[in-house]
Amino acid sequence: MKMFASIVLMCMSPLAWGTPFLITNPVTGTVCTMYMDAVPGVTVPVAVATAPAVGNICQFDLATLAAGAHSVTATTTTLPDPIWGGGGESVKSLPLAFVRPPLSGLPPAPSGLRLTP
């Protein structure tokens, strides 16, 4: 039984290591746009929220984001209502400032190099 539990844990442990994501509270739009630093927006469809949140959320993958300080805002866009019109892009969210650290698995560079007799 212990062996079975160990195998299950070993198989599930890689699932716990996901890339960092930028997410929002539930939104009513159908697509989300992320504005990172001074780069034009990146648009993605909304994602279904997982418990305890209910509804759709904006979820952006930050795996390829360079290390350093960043500022991000987001908008959501809805389709126009067939009868009442409207729709369009929301105003930008308040900016979120954060720092992505450098890769954590690399050891520091060796120091104190010298020749000995």
DSSP file (Angstrom, degrees, kcal/mol; ACC not computed):
  #  RESIDUE AA STRUCTURE BP1 BP2  ACC     N-H-->O    O-->H-N    N-H-->O    O-->H-N    TCO  KAPPA ALPHA  PHI   PSI    X-CA   Y-CA   Z-CA
    1    1 A M     >        0   0    0      0, 0.0     4,-2.4     0, 0.0     5,-0.2   0.000 360.0 360.0 360.0 -40.7    0.0    0.0    0.0
    2    2 A K  H  >  +     0   0    0      1,-0.2     4,-2.3     2,-0.2     5,-0.2   0.887 360.0  52.3 -64.3 -37.0    2.8    2.4    0.8
    3    3 A M  H  > S+     0   0    0      2,-0.2     4,-2.3     1,-0.2    -1,-0.2   0.912 109.1  49.4 -64.5 -42.4    4.4    1.6   -2.6
    4    4 A F  H  > S+     0   0    0      1,-0.2     4,-2.4     2,-0.2    -2,-0.2   0.923 111.3  49.0 -62.5 -44.4    1.2    2.4   -4.4
    5    5 A A  H  X S+     0   0    0     -4,-2.4     4,-2.3     1,-0.2    -1,-0.2   0.884 110.5  51.4 -63.4 -38.2    0.8    5.7   -2.5
    6    6 A S  H  X S+     0   0    0     -4,-2.3     4,-2.3     2,-0.2    -1,-0.2   0.912 110.1  48.8 -65.0 -41.9    4.4    6.6   -3.3
    7    7 A I  H  X S+     0   0    0     -4,-2.3     4,-2.1     2,-0.2    -2,-0.2   0.914 110.9  50.3 -64.4 -42.9    3.8    5.9   -7.0
    8    8 A V  H  X S+     0   0    0     -4,-2.4     4,-1.8     1,-0.2    -2,-0.2   0.924 111.6  48.2 -61.4 -44.8    0.6    8.0   -7.1
    9    9 A L  H  X S+     0   0    0     -4,-2.3     4,-1.8     1,-0.2    -1,-0.2   0.886 110.6  51.2 -64.6 -38.4    2.4   10.9   -5.4
   10   10 A M  H  < S+     0   0    0     -4,-2.3    -1,-0.2     1,-0.2    -2,-0.2   0.871 111.5  48.0 -66.4 -35.3    5.3   10.7   -7.8
   11   11 A C  H  < S+     0   0    0     -4,-2.1     4,-0.2     1,-0.2    -1,-0.2   0.824 116.2  43.3 -73.7 -30.7    3.0   10.8  -10.8
   12   12 A M  H >X S+     0   0    0     -4,-1.8     3,-1.1    -5,-0.2     4,-0.6   0.718  93.6  79.6 -88.0 -21.6    1.0   13.7   -9.4
   13   13 A S  G >< S+     0   0    0     -4,-1.8     3,-1.2     1,-0.3     4,-0.4   0.852  86.8  57.2 -61.2 -36.8    3.9   15.9   -8.3
   14   14 A P  G >4 S+     0   0    0      0, 0.0     3,-1.0     0, 0.0    -1,-0.3   0.807  99.2  62.7 -63.0 -24.6    4.7   17.3  -11.8
   15   15 A L  G <4 S+     0   0    0     -3,-1.1    -2,-0.2     1,-0.2    -3,-0.1   0.754  93.8  62.1 -69.8 -22.4    1.1   18.5  -12.0
   16   16 A A  G << S+     0   0    0     -3,-1.2     2,-1.0    -4,-0.6    -1,-0.2   0.664  88.9  76.5 -77.6 -15.1    1.8   20.8   -9.0
   17   17 A W    <   +     0   0    0     -3,-1.0     2,-0.2    -4,-0.4    -1,-0.2  -0.766  63.5 157.9-100.8  91.9    4.5   22.8  -10.9
   18   18 A G        -     0   0    0     -2,-1.0     3,-0.1     1,-0.1    -3,-0.0  -0.656  46.3 -94.5-105.8 166.5    2.7   25.1  -13.3
   19   19 A T        -     0   0    0     -2,-0.2     2,-0.2     1,-0.1    -1,-0.1  -0.372  53.7 -89.2 -71.7 159.3    3.9   28.2  -14.9
   20   20 A P        -     0   0    0      0, 0.0    42,-2.8     0, 0.0     2,-0.4  -0.491  47.7-162.0 -70.7 141.2    2.9   31.5  -13.2
   21   21 A F  E     -A   61   0A   0     40,-0.2     2,-0.6    -2,-0.2    40,-0.2  -0.937  18.3-139.8-123.3 145.9   -0.4   32.9  -14.3
   22   22 A L  E     +A   60   0A   0     38,-2.7    38,-2.7    -2,-0.4     2,-0.3  -0.936  35.6 176.8 -98.8 121.5   -1.9   36.4  -14.1
   23   23 A I  E     -A   59   0A   0     -2,-0.6     2,-0.2    36,-0.2    36,-0.2  -0.836  16.6-151.4-125.8 164.1   -5.6   35.9  -13.2
   24   24 A T        -     0   0    0     34,-1.3     3,-0.1    -2,-0.3    -2,-0.0  -0.715  32.2 -89.2-121.0 173.1   -8.5   38.2  -12.5
   25   25 A N  S    S-     0   0    0     -2,-0.2    33,-0.4     1,-0.2    -1,-0.1  -0.333  75.2 -60.6 -68.4 167.1  -11.7   38.0  -10.5
   26   26 A P        -     0   0    0      0, 0.0     2,-0.3     0, 0.0    31,-0.3  -0.242  63.4-163.3 -54.7 140.0  -14.7   36.7  -12.5
   27   27 A V  B     -B   56   0B   0     29,-3.0    29,-0.7     2,-0.1    -3,-0.0  -0.803  25.7-141.4-123.5 163.5  -15.6   38.8  -15.5
   28   28 A T  S    S+     0   0    0     -2,-0.3    29,-0.1    27,-0.1    -1,-0.1   0.509  71.1  98.3-101.5  -7.1  -18.6   39.2  -17.8
   29   29 A G        -     0   0    0     49,-0.1    49,-0.3     1,-0.1    -2,-0.1  -0.108  69.3-135.6 -75.8 176.2  -16.7   39.6  -21.0
   30   30 A T  S    S+     0   0    0     47,-3.1    16,-1.6     1,-0.3     2,-0.3   0.648  86.4  26.9-106.5 -22.5  -15.9   37.1  -23.7
   31   31 A V  E     -DE  45  77C   0     46,-1.5    46,-2.6    14,-0.2     2,-0.4  -0.969  67.7-148.5-137.1 155.6  -12.2   38.0  -24.3
   32   32 A C  E     -DE  44  76C   0     12,-3.1    12,-2.7    -2,-0.3     2,-0.4  -0.934   3.9-155.8-123.6 146.7   -9.5   39.6  -22.2
   33   33 A T  E     -DE  43  75C   0     42,-2.5    42,-2.3    -2,-0.4     2,-0.5  -0.990   6.1-156.8-124.9 130.2   -6.6   41.8  -23.2
   34   34 A M  E     -DE  42  74C   0      8,-2.6     8,-2.2    -2,-0.4     2,-0.7  -0.904   1.6-159.9-107.7 131.2   -3.4   42.2  -21.2
   35   35 A Y  E     - E   0  73C   0     38,-3.1    38,-1.8    -2,-0.5     2,-0.6  -0.913  12.8-169.1-111.1 103.1   -1.2   45.2  -21.5
   36   36 A M  E >   - E   0  72C   0     -2,-0.7     3,-2.4     4,-0.3    36,-0.2  -0.838  55.0 -50.2 -99.4 121.8    2.2   44.4  -20.2
   37   37 A D  T 3  S-     0   0    0     34,-3.4    36,-0.1    -2,-0.6    33,-0.1  -0.306 116.7 -29.2  53.3-125.5    4.6   47.3  -19.7
   38   38 A A  T 3  S+     0   0    0      2,-0.0    -1,-0.3    -2,-0.0     3,-0.1   0.198 108.0 116.6-106.1  15.7    4.6   49.3  -23.0
   39   39 A V  S <  S-     0   0    0     -3,-2.4    -3,-0.2     1,-0.1     3,-0.1  -0.596  74.9 -99.7 -85.4 143.6    3.8   46.4  -25.3
   40   40 A P        -     0   0    0      0, 0.0    -4,-0.3     0, 0.0    -1,-0.1  -0.183  57.6 -77.7 -56.2 157.5    0.5   46.4  -27.3
   41   41 A G        -     0   0    0     -6,-0.1     2,-0.5    -8,-0.1    -6,-0.2  -0.162  33.9-143.7 -63.3 149.1   -2.2   44.2  -25.7
   42   42 A V  E     -D   34   0C   0     -8,-2.2    -8,-2.6    -3,-0.1     2,-0.4  -0.972  18.8-151.6-111.7 123.8   -2.3   40.4  -26.0
   43   43 A T  E     +D   33   0C   0     -2,-0.5   -10,-0.2   -10,-0.2   -12,-0.0  -0.829  20.8 166.1-104.9 133.5   -5.9   39.1  -26.3
   44   44 A V  E     -D   32   0C   0    -12,-2.7   -12,-3.1    -2,-0.4     3,-0.1  -0.958  39.0-100.9-136.7 154.6   -7.1   35.7  -25.1
   45   45 A P  E     -D   31   0C   0      0, 0.0    14,-0.4     0, 0.0   -14,-0.2  -0.373  49.8 -93.5 -70.0 157.6  -10.5   34.1  -24.6
   46   46 A V        -     0   0    0    -16,-1.6     2,-0.3    12,-0.1    12,-0.2  -0.316  38.8-136.0 -67.4 156.3  -11.8   34.0  -21.0
   47   47 A A  E     -C   57   0B   0     10,-3.2    10,-3.2    -3,-0.1     2,-0.3  -0.861  22.3-103.2-113.8 149.7  -11.1   30.8  -19.0
   48   48 A V  E     -C   56   0B   0     -2,-0.3     8,-0.2     8,-0.2     2,-0.1  -0.575  42.3-123.2 -72.5 129.3  -13.6   28.9  -16.8
   49   49 A A        -     0   0    0      6,-2.9     6,-0.3    -2,-0.3     2,-0.3  -0.376  18.6-135.7 -73.1 150.4  -12.9   29.7  -13.1
   50   50 A T    >   -     0   0    0      1,-0.1     3,-1.4     4,-0.1    -1,-0.1  -0.708  48.3 -38.7-101.8 160.0  -12.2   26.9  -10.7
   51   51 A A  T 3  S+     0   0    0      1,-0.3    -1,-0.1    -2,-0.3     3,-0.1  -0.207 122.8  28.3 -55.1 143.7  -13.6   26.7   -7.2
   52   52 A P  T 3  S+     0   0    0      0, 0.0    -1,-0.3     0, 0.0     2,-0.1  -0.999 114.6  69.2 -86.3  -5.5  -14.2   28.8   -5.1
   53   53 A A    <   -     0   0    0     -3,-1.4     2,-0.4     2,-0.0     4,-0.1  -0.390  69.3-152.4 -71.7 151.8  -14.7   31.4   -7.9
   54   54 A V        +     0   0    0      2,-0.1     2,-0.3    -3,-0.1    -4,-0.1  -0.992  53.9  16.0-127.2 132.8  -17.7   31.0  -10.2
   55   55 A G  S    S-     0   0    0     -2,-0.4    -6,-2.9    -6,-0.3     2,-0.3  -0.842  99.4 -30.2 115.1-149.6  -17.9   32.2  -13.8
   56   56 A N  E     -BC  27  48B   0    -29,-0.7   -29,-3.0    -2,-0.3     2,-0.3  -0.847  52.1-171.0-112.8 147.5  -15.2   33.2  -16.2
   57   57 A I  E     - C   0  47B   0    -10,-3.2   -10,-3.2    -2,-0.3     2,-0.5  -0.893  28.7-111.1-130.5 161.5  -11.8   34.7  -15.5
   58   58 A C        -     0   0    0    -33,-0.4   -34,-1.3    -2,-0.3     2,-0.4  -0.822  37.4-176.1 -88.5 133.3   -9.0   36.3  -17.5
   59   59 A Q  E     -A   23   0A   0     -2,-0.5     2,-0.4   -14,-0.4   -36,-0.2  -0.965   5.9-175.3-138.6 118.3   -5.9   34.0  -17.3
   60   60 A F  E     -A   22   0A   0    -38,-2.7   -38,-2.7    -2,-0.4     2,-0.5  -0.949  23.1-131.1-117.4 131.9   -2.5   35.0  -18.9
   61   61 A D  E     -A   21   0A   0     -2,-0.4     3,-0.3   -40,-0.2   -40,-0.2  -0.689  18.9-174.9 -82.2 124.5    0.5   32.6  -19.0
   62   62 A L    >   +     0   0    0    -42,-2.8     3,-1.2    -2,-0.5   -41,-0.1   0.104  48.2 114.8-106.5  20.7    3.6   34.4  -17.8
   63   63 A A  T 3  S+     0   0    0      1,-0.3    -1,-0.2   -43,-0.2   -42,-0.1   0.850  80.9  42.2 -61.8 -36.3    6.1   31.5  -18.5
   64   64 A T  T 3  S+     0   0    0     -3,-0.3    -1,-0.3     2,-0.0     2,-0.2   0.367  84.8 124.4 -94.6   6.2    8.0   33.5  -21.2
   65   65 A L    <   -     0   0    0     -3,-1.2     3,-0.1     1,-0.1    -3,-0.1  -0.459  64.5-117.1 -69.0 133.8    8.1   36.8  -19.3
   66   66 A A        -     0   0    0     -2,-0.2    34,-0.2     1,-0.1    -1,-0.1  -0.326  33.6 -96.9 -69.0 151.9   11.6   38.1  -18.8
   67   67 A A  S    S+     0   0    0     32,-0.1     2,-0.2    -2,-0.0    -1,-0.1  -0.395  82.5  61.4 -66.3 146.2   13.0   38.5  -15.3
   68   68 A G  E    S- F   0 100C   0     32,-2.6    32,-2.9    -3,-0.1     2,-0.3  -0.787  90.6 -30.5 131.0-174.0   12.7   42.0  -13.9
   69   69 A A  E     + F   0  99C   0     -2,-0.2     2,-0.3    30,-0.2    30,-0.2  -0.586  58.6 177.0 -83.1 139.2   10.1   44.6  -12.9
   70   70 A H  E     - F   0  98C   0     28,-3.0    28,-2.3    -2,-0.3     2,-0.4  -0.952  21.5-155.5-139.8 157.3    6.8   44.7  -14.8
   71   71 A S  E     - F   0  97C   0     -2,-0.3   -34,-3.4    26,-0.2     2,-0.4  -0.999  19.4-175.9-133.3 133.6    3.5   46.6  -14.7
   72   72 A V  E     -EF  36  96C   0     24,-2.0    24,-2.6    -2,-0.4     2,-0.3  -0.979  11.8-179.3-135.3 142.8    0.3   45.1  -16.2
   73   73 A T  E     -E   35   0C   0    -38,-1.8   -38,-3.1    -2,-0.4     2,-0.3  -0.901  13.5-156.0-129.0 163.4   -3.3   46.2  -16.8
   74   74 A A  E     -E   34   0C   0     -2,-0.3    19,-2.1   -40,-0.2     2,-0.3  -0.973   8.0-168.4-140.5 153.7   -6.1   44.2  -18.3
   75   75 A T  E     -E   33   0C   0    -42,-2.3   -42,-2.5    -2,-0.3     2,-0.3  -0.904  11.9-144.6-131.3 164.1   -9.4   44.9  -20.1
   76   76 A T  E     -E   32   0C   0     -2,-0.3    14,-2.6   -44,-0.2     2,-0.4  -0.967  10.8-151.8-128.3 149.3  -12.4   42.7  -21.0
   77   77 A T  E     -EG  31  89C   0    -46,-2.6   -47,-3.1    -2,-0.3   -46,-1.5  -0.965   6.1-164.8-125.4 136.1  -14.5   42.9  -24.1
   78   78 A T  E     - G   0  88C   0     10,-2.0    10,-2.8    -2,-0.4   -49,-0.1  -0.874  25.9-113.1-115.6 152.2  -18.2   41.9  -24.6
   79   79 A L        -     0   0    0     -2,-0.3     8,-0.1     8,-0.2     2,-0.1  -0.512  44.5 -95.7 -76.1 150.5  -20.0   41.4  -27.8
   80   80 A P        -     0   0    0      0, 0.0     6,-0.2     0, 0.0     7,-0.1  -0.395  39.6-108.8 -67.0 144.6  -22.8   43.9  -28.5
   81   81 A D  B  >  -H   85   0D   0      4,-2.3     4,-1.9     1,-0.1    -3,-0.0  -0.535  23.2-129.8 -69.0 136.4  -26.3   42.8  -27.5
   82   82 A P  T  4 S+     0   0    0      0, 0.0    -1,-0.1     0, 0.0     4,-0.1   0.782 103.7  27.3 -62.9 -25.3  -28.4   42.1  -30.7
   83   83 A I  T  4 S+     0   0    0      2,-0.1    -2,-0.0     1,-0.0     0, 0.0   0.859 131.8  30.9-100.5 -48.0  -31.3   44.3  -29.4
   84   84 A W  T  4 S-     0   0    0      1,-0.3     2,-0.2     0, 0.0    -1,-0.0   0.561  88.4-151.9 -94.0  -9.8  -29.7   46.9  -27.2
   85   85 A G  B  <  +H   81   0D   0     -4,-1.9    -4,-2.3     1,-0.1    -1,-0.3  -0.505  46.8 115.1  74.8-142.8  -26.3   47.3  -28.8
   86   86 A G        +     0   0    0     -6,-0.2    -1,-0.1    -2,-0.2     2,-0.1  -0.520  26.6 123.2  78.4-142.6  -23.5   48.3  -26.5
   87   87 A G        +     0   0    0     -2,-0.2    -8,-0.2    -7,-0.1     2,-0.2  -0.300  26.1 119.9  77.3-168.3  -20.6   45.9  -25.9
   88   88 A G  E     -G   78   0C   0    -10,-2.8   -10,-2.0    -2,-0.1     2,-0.3  -0.555  66.2 -29.7 105.4-170.6  -17.0   46.8  -26.5
   89   89 A E  E     -G   77   0C   0    -12,-0.2   -12,-0.2    -2,-0.2     3,-0.1  -0.632  56.0-131.1 -89.8 139.9  -13.9   47.0  -24.4
   90   90 A S        -     0   0    0    -14,-2.6     2,-0.1    -2,-0.3    -1,-0.1  -0.205  36.9 -85.4 -74.9 172.8  -14.0   48.0  -20.8
   91   91 A V        -     0   0    0      1,-0.1   -15,-0.2   -16,-0.1    -1,-0.2  -0.426  59.4 -86.9 -72.1 158.8  -11.7   50.6  -19.2
   92   92 A K        -     0   0    0    -17,-0.1   -17,-0.2    -2,-0.1    -1,-0.1  -0.368  43.5-117.1 -68.6 146.7   -8.3   49.4  -18.2
   93   93 A S        -     0   0    0    -19,-2.1    -1,-0.1     1,-0.2     3,-0.1  -0.200  43.8 -78.8 -69.9 170.2   -7.9   47.9  -14.7
   94   94 A L        -     0   0    0      1,-0.1   -20,-0.2   -21,-0.1    -1,-0.2  -0.474  62.3 -96.8 -65.5 146.0   -5.7   49.4  -12.1
   95   95 A P        -     0   0    0      0, 0.0     2,-0.5     0, 0.0   -22,-0.2  -0.368  29.7-149.1 -70.3 146.3   -2.0   48.5  -12.8
   96   96 A L  E     -F   72   0C   0    -24,-2.6   -24,-2.0    -3,-0.1     2,-0.5  -0.974  10.8-159.2-112.9 119.7   -0.4   45.7  -11.0
   97   97 A A  E     +F   71   0C   0     -2,-0.5     2,-0.3   -26,-0.2   -26,-0.2  -0.849  23.9 152.8-100.1 134.0    3.3   46.1  -10.4
   98   98 A F  E     -F   70   0C   0    -28,-2.3   -28,-3.0    -2,-0.5     2,-0.5  -0.963  36.3-127.8-152.3 166.6    5.4   43.0   -9.7
   99   99 A V  E     -F   69   0C   0     -2,-0.3   -30,-0.2   -30,-0.2   -32,-0.1  -0.982  12.0-149.4-123.2 126.7    8.9   41.6  -10.1
  100  100 A R  E     -F   68   0C   0    -32,-2.9   -32,-2.6    -2,-0.5    -2,-0.0  -0.859  24.6-136.3 -92.8 119.5    9.7   38.3  -11.8
  101  101 A P        -     0   0    0      0, 0.0     3,-0.1     0, 0.0    -1,-0.0  -0.275  25.2 -96.3 -71.2 160.6   12.8   36.9  -10.2
  102  102 A P        -     0   0    0      0, 0.0   -34,-0.0     0, 0.0   -36,-0.0  -0.194  66.8 -58.5 -66.3 169.9   15.6   35.4  -12.2
  103  103 A L        -     0   0    0      1,-0.1     3,-0.4     2,-0.1   -36,-0.0  -0.240  50.1-155.0 -52.3 133.0   15.7   31.6  -12.7
  104  104 A S  S    S+     0   0    0      1,-0.2    -1,-0.1    -3,-0.1     0, 0.0   0.657  79.8  65.7 -91.0 -15.5   15.9   30.0   -9.3
  105  105 A G  S    S+     0   0    0      2,-0.1    -1,-0.2     0, 0.0    -2,-0.1   0.527  77.7  98.3 -87.3  -4.2   17.5   26.7  -10.1
  106  106 A L        -     0   0    0     -3,-0.4     3,-0.1     1,-0.0     0, 0.0  -0.665  69.3-131.9 -88.6 136.5   20.9   28.1  -11.3
  107  107 A P        -     0   0    0      0, 0.0    -2,-0.1     0, 0.0    -1,-0.0  -0.406  34.5 -92.1 -77.0 160.8   23.8   28.1   -8.8
  108  108 A P        -     0   0    0      0, 0.0     3,-0.1     0, 0.0     0, 0.0  -0.326  50.0 -92.3 -68.4 157.5   25.9   31.2   -8.4
  109  109 A A        -     0   0    0      1,-0.1     2,-0.0    -3,-0.1    -3,-0.0  -0.405  48.0-101.3 -67.3 144.8   29.0   31.6  -10.5
  110  110 A P        -     0   0    0      0, 0.0     2,-0.3     0, 0.0     3,-0.1  -0.335  44.0-171.8 -65.4 149.7   32.2   30.3   -9.0
  111  111 A S        +     0   0    0      1,-0.1     0, 0.0    -3,-0.1     0, 0.0  -0.859  51.9  52.6-135.4 171.7   34.6   32.8   -7.5
  112  112 A G        +     0   0    0     -2,-0.3     2,-0.2     1,-0.2    -1,-0.1   0.840  64.2 179.5  71.7  35.3   38.1   33.0   -6.1
  113  113 A L        +     0   0    0     -3,-0.1     2,-0.3     2,-0.0    -1,-0.2  -0.483  13.3 148.2 -69.3 138.1   39.8   31.3   -9.0
  114  114 A R        -     0   0    0     -2,-0.2     2,-0.4     2,-0.0     0, 0.0  -0.980  44.2-111.0-162.3 163.7   43.6   31.0   -8.5
  115  115 A L        -     0   0    0     -2,-0.3    -2,-0.0     2,-0.0     0, 0.0  -0.811  27.1-161.7-100.1 142.6   46.6   28.8   -9.4
  116  116 A T              0   0    0     -2,-0.4    -2,-0.0     1,-0.0     0, 0.0  -0.954 360.0 360.0-123.2 147.8   48.4   26.8   -6.7
  117  117 A P              0   0    0      0, 0.0    -1,-0.0     0, 0.0    -2,-0.0   0.508 360.0 360.0 -72.3 360.0   51.9   25.4   -6.9
